[in-house]
């Protein structure tokens, strides 16, 4: 039996995991790593935005 997976569902899961990492990076309290973590969070936010944008285009 084959199970088909909705691409949108897969990307939604990826987005959720990335957003969880963003929250972790932003809440990390060590000042020495603060700038690095905000940079990481910004990169992940860009990735999330790109995925969401392509999903929206796919729907149209």
CHARMM-style PDB file with segment names, atoms N, HN, CA, C and O in Angstrom:
ATOM      1  N   UNK     1       0.838  -1.180   0.000  1.00  0.00      PROA
ATOM      2  CA  UNK     1       0.000   0.000   0.000  1.00  0.00      PROA
ATOM      3  C   UNK     1       0.887   1.249   0.000  1.00  0.00      PROA
ATOM      4  O   UNK     1       1.790   1.378   0.827  1.00  0.00      PROA
ATOM      5  N   UNK     2       0.626   2.148  -0.919  1.00  0.00      PROA
ATOM      6  HN  UNK     2      -0.107   2.043  -1.591  1.00  0.00      PROA
ATOM      7  CA  UNK     2       1.415   3.372  -0.970  1.00  0.00      PROA
ATOM      8  C   UNK     2       0.668   4.496  -0.274  1.00  0.00      PROA
ATOM      9  O   UNK     2      -0.561   4.570  -0.302  1.00  0.00      PROA
ATOM     10  N   UNK     3       1.432   5.349   0.337  1.00  0.00      PROA
ATOM     11  HN  UNK     3       2.430   5.289   0.360  1.00  0.00      PROA
ATOM     12  CA  UNK     3       0.854   6.483   1.051  1.00  0.00      PROA
ATOM     13  C   UNK     3       1.368   7.758   0.403  1.00  0.00      PROA
ATOM     14  O   UNK     3       2.575   8.000   0.373  1.00  0.00      PROA
ATOM     15  N   UNK     4       0.465   8.568  -0.112  1.00  0.00      PROA
ATOM     16  HN  UNK     4      -0.515   8.372  -0.088  1.00  0.00      PROA
ATOM     17  CA  UNK     4       0.897   9.819  -0.723  1.00  0.00      PROA
ATOM     18  C   UNK     4       0.910  10.911   0.336  1.00  0.00      PROA
ATOM     19  O   UNK     4       0.020  10.993   1.183  1.00  0.00      PROA
ATOM     20  N   UNK     5       1.921  11.732   0.269  1.00  0.00      PROA
ATOM     21  HN  UNK     5       2.644  11.666  -0.419  1.00  0.00      PROA
ATOM     22  CA  UNK     5       2.065  12.820   1.225  1.00  0.00      PROA
ATOM     23  C   UNK     5       1.844  14.135   0.493  1.00  0.00      PROA
ATOM     24  O   UNK     5       2.429  14.386  -0.561  1.00  0.00      PROA
ATOM     25  N   UNK     6       0.999  14.958   1.068  1.00  0.00      PROA
ATOM     26  HN  UNK     6       0.524  14.754   1.924  1.00  0.00      PROA
ATOM     27  CA  UNK     6       0.732  16.270   0.505  1.00  0.00      PROA
ATOM     28  C   UNK     6       1.979  17.143   0.669  1.00  0.00      PROA
ATOM     29  O   UNK     6       2.480  17.323   1.779  1.00  0.00      PROA
ATOM     30  N   UNK     7       2.468  17.675  -0.435  1.00  0.00      PROA
ATOM     31  HN  UNK     7       2.061  17.529  -1.337  1.00  0.00      PROA
ATOM     32  CA  UNK     7       3.663  18.514  -0.408  1.00  0.00      PROA
ATOM     33  C   UNK     7       3.476  19.689   0.541  1.00  0.00      PROA
ATOM     34  O   UNK     7       4.381  20.043   1.297  1.00  0.00      PROA
ATOM     35  N   UNK     8       2.306  20.280   0.491  1.00  0.00      PROA
ATOM     36  HN  UNK     8       1.571  19.993  -0.123  1.00  0.00      PROA
ATOM     37  CA  UNK     8       2.023  21.427   1.358  1.00  0.00      PROA
ATOM     38  C   UNK     8       2.170  21.037   2.833  1.00  0.00      PROA
ATOM     39  O   UNK     8       2.718  21.795   3.634  1.00  0.00      PROA
ATOM     40  N   UNK     9       1.680  19.861   3.174  1.00  0.00      PROA
ATOM     41  HN  UNK     9       1.235  19.245   2.524  1.00  0.00      PROA
ATOM     42  CA  UNK     9       1.761  19.379   4.556  1.00  0.00      PROA
ATOM     43  C   UNK     9       3.222  19.209   4.986  1.00  0.00      PROA
ATOM     44  O   UNK     9       3.593  19.552   6.108  1.00  0.00      PROA
ATOM     45  N   UNK    10       4.031  18.681   4.087  1.00  0.00      PROA
ATOM     46  HN  UNK    10       3.729  18.402   3.176  1.00  0.00      PROA
ATOM     47  CA  UNK    10       5.460  18.494   4.376  1.00  0.00      PROA
ATOM     48  C   UNK    10       6.116  19.846   4.640  1.00  0.00      PROA
ATOM     49  O   UNK    10       6.857  20.007   5.610  1.00  0.00      PROA
ATOM     50  N   UNK    11       5.839  20.818   3.769  1.00  0.00      PROA
ATOM     51  HN  UNK    11       5.237  20.688   2.981  1.00  0.00      PROA
ATOM     52  CA  UNK    11       6.445  22.133   3.949  1.00  0.00      PROA
ATOM     53  C   UNK    11       5.924  22.829   5.201  1.00  0.00      PROA
ATOM     54  O   UNK    11       6.667  23.568   5.848  1.00  0.00      PROA
ATOM     55  N   UNK    12       4.664  22.607   5.551  1.00  0.00      PROA
ATOM     56  HN  UNK    12       4.061  22.008   5.025  1.00  0.00      PROA
ATOM     57  CA  UNK    12       4.134  23.189   6.790  1.00  0.00      PROA
ATOM     58  C   UNK    12       4.889  22.636   7.996  1.00  0.00      PROA
ATOM     59  O   UNK    12       5.187  23.375   8.935  1.00  0.00      PROA
ATOM     60  N   UNK    13       5.197  21.345   7.974  1.00  0.00      PROA
ATOM     61  HN  UNK    13       4.955  20.745   7.212  1.00  0.00      PROA
ATOM     62  CA  UNK    13       5.979  20.741   9.068  1.00  0.00      PROA
ATOM     63  C   UNK    13       7.378  21.344   9.132  1.00  0.00      PROA
ATOM     64  O   UNK    13       7.891  21.640  10.211  1.00  0.00      PROA
ATOM     65  N   UNK    14       7.988  21.522   7.958  1.00  0.00      PROA
ATOM     66  HN  UNK    14       7.571  21.281   7.081  1.00  0.00      PROA
ATOM     67  CA  UNK    14       9.324  22.132   7.903  1.00  0.00      PROA
ATOM     68  C   UNK    14       9.270  23.542   8.482  1.00  0.00      PROA
ATOM     69  O   UNK    14      10.128  23.926   9.276  1.00  0.00      PROA
ATOM     70  N   UNK    15       8.259  24.310   8.082  1.00  0.00      PROA
ATOM     71  HN  UNK    15       7.562  23.998   7.437  1.00  0.00      PROA
ATOM     72  CA  UNK    15       8.099  25.675   8.577  1.00  0.00      PROA
ATOM     73  C   UNK    15       7.958  25.682  10.097  1.00  0.00      PROA
ATOM     74  O   UNK    15       8.572  26.507  10.773  1.00  0.00      PROA
ATOM     75  N   UNK    16       7.160  24.774  10.633  1.00  0.00      PROA
ATOM     76  HN  UNK    16       6.661  24.104  10.083  1.00  0.00      PROA
ATOM     77  CA  UNK    16       6.976  24.712  12.087  1.00  0.00      PROA
ATOM     78  C   UNK    16       8.295  24.430  12.799  1.00  0.00      PROA
ATOM     79  O   UNK    16       8.594  25.036  13.828  1.00  0.00      PROA
ATOM     80  N   UNK    17       9.073  23.514  12.253  1.00  0.00      PROA
ATOM     81  HN  UNK    17       8.830  23.022  11.418  1.00  0.00      PROA
ATOM     82  CA  UNK    17      10.361  23.185  12.879  1.00  0.00      PROA
ATOM     83  C   UNK    17      11.327  24.370  12.804  1.00  0.00      PROA
ATOM     84  O   UNK    17      12.044  24.658  13.763  1.00  0.00      PROA
ATOM     85  N   UNK    18      11.338  25.056  11.653  1.00  0.00      PROA
ATOM     86  HN  UNK    18      10.756  24.823  10.874  1.00  0.00      PROA
ATOM     87  CA  UNK    18      12.211  26.222  11.510  1.00  0.00      PROA
ATOM     88  C   UNK    18      11.788  27.330  12.469  1.00  0.00      PROA
ATOM     89  O   UNK    18      12.634  27.982  13.082  1.00  0.00      PROA
ATOM     90  N   UNK    19      10.473  27.545  12.600  1.00  0.00      PROA
ATOM     91  HN  UNK    19       9.785  27.016  12.103  1.00  0.00      PROA
ATOM     92  CA  UNK    19       9.992  28.587  13.501  1.00  0.00      PROA
ATOM     93  C   UNK    19      10.338  28.266  14.955  1.00  0.00      PROA
ATOM     94  O   UNK    19      10.617  29.171  15.742  1.00  0.00      PROA
ATOM     95  N   UNK    20      10.320  27.000  15.308  1.00  0.00      PROA
ATOM     96  HN  UNK    20      10.094  26.264  14.669  1.00  0.00      PROA
ATOM     97  CA  UNK    20      10.720  26.606  16.663  1.00  0.00      PROA
ATOM     98  C   UNK    20      12.197  26.930  16.896  1.00  0.00      PROA
ATOM     99  O   UNK    20      12.578  27.379  17.977  1.00  0.00      PROA
ATOM    100  N   UNK    21      13.021  26.698  15.877  1.00  0.00      PROA
ATOM    101  HN  UNK    21      12.711  26.332  14.999  1.00  0.00      PROA
ATOM    102  CA  UNK    21      14.446  27.031  15.995  1.00  0.00      PROA
ATOM    103  C   UNK    21      14.637  28.540  16.113  1.00  0.00      PROA
ATOM    104  O   UNK    21      15.474  29.005  16.887  1.00  0.00      PROA
ATOM    105  N   UNK    22      13.858  29.307  15.342  1.00  0.00      PROA
ATOM    106  HN  UNK    22      13.178  28.930  14.714  1.00  0.00      PROA
ATOM    107  CA  UNK    22      13.938  30.771  15.400  1.00  0.00      PROA
ATOM    108  C   UNK    22      13.662  31.244  16.826  1.00  0.00      PROA
ATOM    109  O   UNK    22      14.388  32.082  17.361  1.00  0.00      PROA
ATOM    110  N   UNK    23      12.613  30.706  17.433  1.00  0.00      PROA
ATOM    111  HN  UNK    23      12.022  30.026  16.999  1.00  0.00      PROA
ATOM    112  CA  UNK    23      12.264  31.084  18.806  1.00  0.00      PROA
ATOM    113  C   UNK    23      13.405  30.738  19.758  1.00  0.00      PROA
ATOM    114  O   UNK    23      13.760  31.533  20.629  1.00  0.00      PROA
ATOM    115  N   UNK    24      13.974  29.549  19.586  1.00  0.00      PROA
ATOM    116  HN  UNK    24      13.686  28.904  18.879  1.00  0.00      PROA
ATOM    117  CA  UNK    24      15.096  29.146  20.443  1.00  0.00      PROA
ATOM    118  C   UNK    24      16.286  30.082  20.280  1.00  0.00      PROA
ATOM    119  O   UNK    24      16.894  30.497  21.266  1.00  0.00      PROA
ATOM    120  N   UNK    25      16.621  30.416  19.030  1.00  0.00      PROA
ATOM    121  HN  UNK    25      16.127  30.078  18.228  1.00  0.00      PROA
ATOM    122  CA  UNK    25      17.750  31.312  18.801  1.00  0.00      PROA
ATOM    123  C   UNK    25      17.496  32.680  19.425  1.00  0.00      PROA
ATOM    124  O   UNK    25      18.395  33.261  20.033  1.00  0.00      PROA
ATOM    125  N   UNK    26      16.283  33.195  19.278  1.00  0.00      PROA
ATOM    126  HN  UNK    26      15.553  32.723  18.784  1.00  0.00      PROA
ATOM    127  CA  UNK    26      15.981  34.528  19.800  1.00  0.00      PROA
ATOM    128  C   UNK    26      15.918  34.552  21.321  1.00  0.00      PROA
ATOM    129  O   UNK    26      16.139  35.600  21.928  1.00  0.00      PROA
ATOM    130  N   UNK    27      15.623  33.432  21.936  1.00  0.00      PROA
ATOM    131  HN  UNK    27      15.443  32.581  21.442  1.00  0.00      PROA
ATOM    132  CA  UNK    27      15.506  33.423  23.390  1.00  0.00      PROA
ATOM    133  C   UNK    27      16.794  32.971  24.078  1.00  0.00      PROA
ATOM    134  O   UNK    27      16.858  32.909  25.306  1.00  0.00      PROA
ATOM    135  N   UNK    28      17.806  32.661  23.291  1.00  0.00      PROA
ATOM    136  HN  UNK    28      17.753  32.711  22.294  1.00  0.00      PROA
ATOM    137  CA  UNK    28      19.085  32.233  23.853  1.00  0.00      PROA
ATOM    138  C   UNK    28      19.699  33.398  24.619  1.00  0.00      PROA
ATOM    139  O   UNK    28      19.790  34.506  24.092  1.00  0.00      PROA
ATOM    140  N   UNK    29      20.116  33.161  25.845  1.00  0.00      PROA
ATOM    141  HN  UNK    29      20.041  32.260  26.273  1.00  0.00      PROA
ATOM    142  CA  UNK    29      20.455  34.280  26.721  1.00  0.00      PROA
ATOM    143  C   UNK    29      21.937  34.658  26.799  1.00  0.00      PROA
ATOM    144  O   UNK    29      22.261  35.717  27.338  1.00  0.00      PROA
ATOM    145  N   UNK    30      22.827  33.845  26.291  1.00  0.00      PROA
ATOM    146  HN  UNK    30      22.565  32.985  25.853  1.00  0.00      PROA
ATOM    147  CA  UNK    30      24.244  34.200  26.389  1.00  0.00      PROA
ATOM    148  C   UNK    30      24.571  35.375  25.469  1.00  0.00      PROA
ATOM    149  O   UNK    30      24.397  35.291  24.253  1.00  0.00      PROA
ATOM    150  N   UNK    31      25.040  36.451  26.052  1.00  0.00      PROA
ATOM    151  HN  UNK    31      25.182  36.520  27.039  1.00  0.00      PROA
ATOM    152  CA  UNK    31      25.309  37.658  25.270  1.00  0.00      PROA
ATOM    153  C   UNK    31      26.372  37.436  24.204  1.00  0.00      PROA
ATOM    154  O   UNK    31      26.313  38.041  23.133  1.00  0.00      PROA
ATOM    155  N   UNK    32      27.332  36.583  24.484  1.00  0.00      PROA
ATOM    156  HN  UNK    32      27.380  36.091  25.353  1.00  0.00      PROA
ATOM    157  CA  UNK    32      28.402  36.342  23.518  1.00  0.00      PROA
ATOM    158  C   UNK    32      27.872  35.723  22.227  1.00  0.00      PROA
ATOM    159  O   UNK    32      28.445  35.921  21.156  1.00  0.00      PROA
ATOM    160  N   UNK    33      26.779  34.978  22.335  1.00  0.00      PROA
ATOM    161  HN  UNK    33      26.314  34.818  23.205  1.00  0.00      PROA
ATOM    162  CA  UNK    33      26.210  34.328  21.156  1.00  0.00      PROA
ATOM    163  C   UNK    33      24.993  35.057  20.598  1.00  0.00      PROA
ATOM    164  O   UNK    33      24.404  34.627  19.606  1.00  0.00      PROA
ATOM    165  N   UNK    34      24.619  36.164  21.240  1.00  0.00      PROA
ATOM    166  HN  UNK    34      25.098  36.514  22.045  1.00  0.00      PROA
ATOM    167  CA  UNK    34      23.375  36.837  20.872  1.00  0.00      PROA
ATOM    168  C   UNK    34      23.344  37.267  19.406  1.00  0.00      PROA
ATOM    169  O   UNK    34      22.379  36.979  18.698  1.00  0.00      PROA
ATOM    170  N   UNK    35      24.399  37.959  18.941  1.00  0.00      PROA
ATOM    171  HN  UNK    35      25.183  38.193  19.516  1.00  0.00      PROA
ATOM    172  CA  UNK    35      24.416  38.419  17.550  1.00  0.00      PROA
ATOM    173  C   UNK    35      24.378  37.255  16.572  1.00  0.00      PROA
ATOM    174  O   UNK    35      23.665  37.295  15.570  1.00  0.00      PROA
ATOM    175  N   UNK    36      25.152  36.218  16.872  1.00  0.00      PROA
ATOM    176  HN  UNK    36      25.732  36.186  17.687  1.00  0.00      PROA
ATOM    177  CA  UNK    36      25.185  35.044  16.003  1.00  0.00      PROA
ATOM    178  C   UNK    36      23.802  34.392  15.942  1.00  0.00      PROA
ATOM    179  O   UNK    36      23.349  33.980  14.874  1.00  0.00      PROA
ATOM    180  N   UNK    37      23.140  34.302  17.087  1.00  0.00      PROA
ATOM    181  HN  UNK    37      23.507  34.637  17.955  1.00  0.00      PROA
ATOM    182  CA  UNK    37      21.821  33.676  17.120  1.00  0.00      PROA
ATOM    183  C   UNK    37      20.783  34.507  16.377  1.00  0.00      PROA
ATOM    184  O   UNK    37      19.910  33.951  15.710  1.00  0.00      PROA
ATOM    185  N   UNK    38      20.867  35.834  16.484  1.00  0.00      PROA
ATOM    186  HN  UNK    38      21.576  36.285  17.026  1.00  0.00      PROA
ATOM    187  CA  UNK    38      19.935  36.672  15.736  1.00  0.00      PROA
ATOM    188  C   UNK    38      20.185  36.558  14.234  1.00  0.00      PROA
ATOM    189  O   UNK    38      19.241  36.603  13.445  1.00  0.00      PROA
ATOM    190  N   UNK    39      21.439  36.412  13.837  1.00  0.00      PROA
ATOM    191  HN  UNK    39      22.206  36.375  14.478  1.00  0.00      PROA
ATOM    192  CA  UNK    39      21.750  36.191  12.420  1.00  0.00      PROA
ATOM    193  C   UNK    39      21.154  34.870  11.949  1.00  0.00      PROA
ATOM    194  O   UNK    39      20.562  34.796  10.873  1.00  0.00      PROA
ATOM    195  N   UNK    40      21.313  33.834  12.759  1.00  0.00      PROA
ATOM    196  HN  UNK    40      21.794  33.895  13.634  1.00  0.00      PROA
ATOM    197  CA  UNK    40      20.742  32.526  12.415  1.00  0.00      PROA
ATOM    198  C   UNK    40      19.222  32.618  12.309  1.00  0.00      PROA
ATOM    199  O   UNK    40      18.624  32.077  11.379  1.00  0.00      PROA
ATOM    200  N   UNK    41      18.607  33.299  13.261  1.00  0.00      PROA
ATOM    201  HN  UNK    41      19.093  33.739  14.017  1.00  0.00      PROA
ATOM    202  CA  UNK    41      17.152  33.453  13.249  1.00  0.00      PROA
ATOM    203  C   UNK    41      16.705  34.191  11.991  1.00  0.00      PROA
ATOM    204  O   UNK    41      15.703  33.820  11.379  1.00  0.00      PROA
ATOM    205  N   UNK    42      17.436  35.230  11.601  1.00  0.00      PROA
ATOM    206  HN  UNK    42      18.250  35.531  12.098  1.00  0.00      PROA
ATOM    207  CA  UNK    42      17.082  35.997  10.407  1.00  0.00      PROA
ATOM    208  C   UNK    42      17.179  35.135   9.151  1.00  0.00      PROA
ATOM    209  O   UNK    42      16.321  35.218   8.272  1.00  0.00      PROA
ATOM    210  N   UNK    43      18.207  34.318   9.066  1.00  0.00      PROA
ATOM    211  HN  UNK    43      18.904  34.251   9.780  1.00  0.00      PROA
ATOM    212  CA  UNK    43      18.366  33.421   7.917  1.00  0.00      PROA
ATOM    213  C   UNK    43      17.202  32.439   7.853  1.00  0.00      PROA
ATOM    214  O   UNK    43      16.623  32.221   6.789  1.00  0.00      PROA
ATOM    215  N   UNK    44      16.861  31.847   9.002  1.00  0.00      PROA
ATOM    216  HN  UNK    44      17.331  32.025   9.867  1.00  0.00      PROA
ATOM    217  CA  UNK    44      15.746  30.894   9.030  1.00  0.00      PROA
ATOM    218  C   UNK    44      14.426  31.576   8.676  1.00  0.00      PROA
ATOM    219  O   UNK    44      13.580  30.983   8.008  1.00  0.00      PROA
ATOM    220  N   UNK    45      14.248  32.829   9.124  1.00  0.00      PROA
ATOM    221  HN  UNK    45      14.936  33.311   9.667  1.00  0.00      PROA
ATOM    222  CA  UNK    45      13.028  33.557   8.785  1.00  0.00      PROA
ATOM    223  C   UNK    45      12.942  33.792   7.277  1.00  0.00      PROA
ATOM    224  O   UNK    45      11.859  33.712   6.697  1.00  0.00      PROA
ATOM    225  N   UNK    46      14.073  34.082   6.646  1.00  0.00      PROA
ATOM    226  HN  UNK    46      14.953  34.147   7.117  1.00  0.00      PROA
ATOM    227  CA  UNK    46      14.099  34.245   5.188  1.00  0.00      PROA
ATOM    228  C   UNK    46      13.707  32.946   4.491  1.00  0.00      PROA
ATOM    229  O   UNK    46      12.968  32.965   3.506  1.00  0.00      PROA
ATOM    230  N   UNK    47      14.198  31.828   4.999  1.00  0.00      PROA
ATOM    231  HN  UNK    47      14.797  31.814   5.799  1.00  0.00      PROA
ATOM    232  CA  UNK    47      13.864  30.523   4.419  1.00  0.00      PROA
ATOM    233  C   UNK    47      12.376  30.248   4.562  1.00  0.00      PROA
ATOM    234  O   UNK    47      11.729  29.808   3.613  1.00  0.00      PROA
ATOM    235  N   UNK    48      11.828  30.509   5.757  1.00  0.00      PROA
ATOM    236  HN  UNK    48      12.354  30.867   6.528  1.00  0.00      PROA
ATOM    237  CA  UNK    48      10.393  30.313   5.992  1.00  0.00      PROA
ATOM    238  C   UNK    48       9.584  31.177   5.033  1.00  0.00      PROA
ATOM    239  O   UNK    48       8.616  30.705   4.436  1.00  0.00      PROA
ATOM    240  N   UNK    49       9.973  32.436   4.884  1.00  0.00      PROA
ATOM    241  HN  UNK    49      10.759  32.820   5.369  1.00  0.00      PROA
ATOM    242  CA  UNK    49       9.253  33.348   3.993  1.00  0.00      PROA
ATOM    243  C   UNK    49       9.297  32.857   2.547  1.00  0.00      PROA
ATOM    244  O   UNK    49       8.299  32.944   1.831  1.00  0.00      PROA
ATOM    245  N   UNK    50      10.442  32.346   2.120  1.00  0.00      PROA
ATOM    246  HN  UNK    50      11.252  32.276   2.702  1.00  0.00      PROA
ATOM    247  CA  UNK    50      10.569  31.840   0.753  1.00  0.00      PROA
ATOM    248  C   UNK    50       9.678  30.623   0.530  1.00  0.00      PROA
ATOM    249  O   UNK    50       9.032  30.508  -0.512  1.00  0.00      PROA
ATOM    250  N   UNK    51       9.642  29.721   1.499  1.00  0.00      PROA
ATOM    251  HN  UNK    51      10.166  29.814   2.345  1.00  0.00      PROA
ATOM    252  CA  UNK    51       8.790  28.530   1.378  1.00  0.00      PROA
ATOM    253  C   UNK    51       7.325  28.937   1.333  1.00  0.00      PROA
ATOM    254  O   UNK    51       6.567  28.458   0.490  1.00  0.00      PROA
ATOM    255  N   UNK    52       6.927  29.829   2.247  1.00  0.00      PROA
ATOM    256  HN  UNK    52       7.543  30.219   2.931  1.00  0.00      PROA
ATOM    257  CA  UNK    52       5.530  30.273   2.281  1.00  0.00      PROA
ATOM    258  C   UNK    52       5.144  30.972   0.986  1.00  0.00      PROA
ATOM    259  O   UNK    52       4.039  30.779   0.479  1.00  0.00      PROA
ATOM    260  N   UNK    53       6.043  31.776   0.454  1.00  0.00      PROA
ATOM    261  HN  UNK    53       6.941  31.933   0.866  1.00  0.00      PROA
ATOM    262  CA  UNK    53       5.780  32.488  -0.794  1.00  0.00      PROA
ATOM    263  C   UNK    53       5.570  31.519  -1.950  1.00  0.00      PROA
ATOM    264  O   UNK    53       4.646  31.691  -2.745  1.00  0.00      PROA
ATOM    265  N   UNK    54       6.421  30.503  -2.045  1.00  0.00      PROA
ATOM    266  HN  UNK    54       7.171  30.364  -1.399  1.00  0.00      PROA
ATOM    267  CA  UNK    54       6.261  29.555  -3.148  1.00  0.00      PROA
ATOM    268  C   UNK    54       5.019  28.693  -2.971  1.00  0.00      PROA
ATOM    269  O   UNK    54       4.417  28.274  -3.959  1.00  0.00      PROA
ATOM    270  N   UNK    55       4.625  28.422  -1.730  1.00  0.00      PROA
ATOM    271  HN  UNK    55       5.114  28.763  -0.927  1.00  0.00      PROA
ATOM    272  CA  UNK    55       3.383  27.682  -1.506  1.00  0.00      PROA
ATOM    273  C   UNK    55       2.178  28.513  -1.930  1.00  0.00      PROA
ATOM    274  O   UNK    55       1.228  27.989  -2.511  1.00  0.00      PROA
ATOM    275  N   UNK    56       2.220  29.817  -1.638  1.00  0.00      PROA
ATOM    276  HN  UNK    56       2.992  30.243  -1.166  1.00  0.00      PROA
ATOM    277  CA  UNK    56       1.124  30.701  -2.036  1.00  0.00      PROA
ATOM    278  C   UNK    56       1.023  30.783  -3.559  1.00  0.00      PROA
ATOM    279  O   UNK    56      -0.077  30.753  -4.111  1.00  0.00      PROA
ATOM    280  N   UNK    57       2.162  30.886  -4.236  1.00  0.00      PROA
ATOM    281  HN  UNK    57       3.056  30.910  -3.788  1.00  0.00      PROA
ATOM    282  CA  UNK    57       2.167  30.943  -5.700  1.00  0.00      PROA
ATOM    283  C   UNK    57       1.620  29.657  -6.293  1.00  0.00      PROA
ATOM    284  O   UNK    57       0.916  29.682  -7.303  1.00  0.00      PROA
ATOM    285  N   UNK    58       1.946  28.528  -5.663  1.00  0.00      PROA
ATOM    286  HN  UNK    58       2.518  28.507  -4.843  1.00  0.00      PROA
ATOM    287  CA  UNK    58       1.489  27.222  -6.136  1.00  0.00      PROA
ATOM    288  C   UNK    58      -0.031  27.106  -6.046  1.00  0.00      PROA
ATOM    289  O   UNK    58      -0.660  26.450  -6.876  1.00  0.00      PROA
ATOM    290  N   UNK    59      -0.618  27.749  -5.029  1.00  0.00      PROA
ATOM    291  HN  UNK    59      -0.107  28.282  -4.354  1.00  0.00      PROA
ATOM    292  CA  UNK    59      -2.066  27.680  -4.839  1.00  0.00      PROA
ATOM    293  C   UNK    59      -2.825  28.425  -5.929  1.00  0.00      PROA
ATOM    294  O   UNK    59      -3.947  28.053  -6.273  1.00  0.00      PROA
ATOM    295  N   UNK    60      -2.216  29.477  -6.474  1.00  0.00      PROA
ATOM    296  HN  UNK    60      -1.305  29.779  -6.194  1.00  0.00      PROA
ATOM    297  CA  UNK    60      -2.908  30.333  -7.456  1.00  0.00      PROA
ATOM    298  C   UNK    60      -2.987  29.722  -8.819  1.00  0.00      PROA
ATOM    299  OT1 UNK    60      -3.539  30.328  -9.737  1.00  0.00      PROA
TER     300      UNK     60
END
